[in-house]
Every structure is written in C-alpha cells, then in structure tokens.
C-alpha cells in the first residue's frame, strides 16, 4: 500500500490538472511528473481520472449552450430527417469519434494504470509528440472552419484520441493535431477537441471512482475529501484555462507548447539519468 496523500499534495495536483488538461502538454504526464519529482511517489491513475471529472465539468459548463444545442438537434434529426443540420451531424461526429477510445481504454485499462506510467516513457512521449504537433502546425492548411467538419474528420480525430491513453501524449494535442492535419483551422480543431473529450473523460472518471476511493495499489492514496477538493480546484482552474486557450489559439501557433514539451521532456530524462527521480 502507498502512503496517504497530504492536503498540500491534493491541492497542488488539482491545480496541475486544471492548468494542463486542455493544453497540448499532457495532464496525466504532468500529474505523474509533479507527484514523482516533488512528492517522491505517483498520484495514481485513478486520482488522475477522477480529478479529470473536475476539468470535464468545466467543459460542460463552458460549452453548455453548444452541448444543449447539439444534443437537442441530434434528437430532432433522429425524429425528422428534414431537420438534420450541422449540429445534428456534430452529435454523430462526437459519438463516432468516441467509439475507438472506449474500446481501447477498456481493453488496456490495466496497462494504462501500471507500465504506461513509467517516467522514461512519459518524458520520451513529451518530446516525440512535440514533433508531431509541430508537423501538424507546419503542414496543416488551417483553412476549414468548424462548419465544414466531416465524418472523416471525426473518425481521424477519434482515432488520434486513442493515443492519449499513453501518458505524455496529450488528448488535446493528439486530437488538435489530427484536426490540423485534416486542414481544419486551429480554433475549429481545438473546439471539436473539447467536445470530443466529454464522453471519454467522463466515462473514464466515473469508471475509476471505486478504485480511487479504495486504493489498493502503490502510490499516494487520497481520501474522499481530498479527491473532492482536488476535483473542485481542477474545475475552477480548468474553466479559466479553456477561455485562455481558445483566445490563445486564435492568435498564436501551437509551437509555444512544442518548445515547452521538449524542454520538460529533456529535463525529466536528465533527472532520471542522474538518479534524482525514480522512473516508477
């Protein structure tokens, strides 16, 4: 059994989750790095998944109007084929794009919670996927707005979302990059990336609730009240970071995050090589 988590650790990790969930820098990778480097232990995959419910709630609140409109249009379109507009199609795109990660997440849940949380892997993926994001930014035509989204875009971004099961990749980084490669504008890719995350992250968090409240593995064990506070902190900071990111990508490229990922990846590799921090 691992050690009990302190309140400071719970709050710090909630802040990290809120800050990094929507940026293309990997929130699960950051939680693993911060808990390993500063607290000498792993916060655990279940803690990560449950605090993601906080950031996911932030998406639900931030995009409440969009979500309500899409859901209503989807049901309307099912009942009446003459009313199948863009929002109806968007509902289908989110459903189609969620199927791959649902299947893979369920099949590989044990590997995700154990071997995939190795810091050598996370640091390497931070660097490798930074190159992918840079390529998407460089080669993407960035011409198509969200109104021109297609089933193919949904499938492509849904397949890319599966890569986020590997800590260090980044869900928003993977899906946004796929959108850019498909020719979507930066804002369109990021906006659909947010909508796409809702079913997968919510399901993952709810699925992990029993494990988080009854931790059986190694790592830091959070109490129910600590989990709740960390999740609320993640919600508040996550809400602010959504607004900031949407504004940021309208005027700036993703190269800023590429540089950050590469620097962080090499710093962690250096700490591992020097024996300063343990990989597991």
Helices and strands as residue ranges (DSSP letters): H 7-20, H 27-39, H 45-62, H 64-79, G 81-83, H 86-107, H 109-113, G 115-117, H 119-139, G 146-148, H 151-161, G 162-165, H 171-181, H 186-213, H 224-251, H 255-273
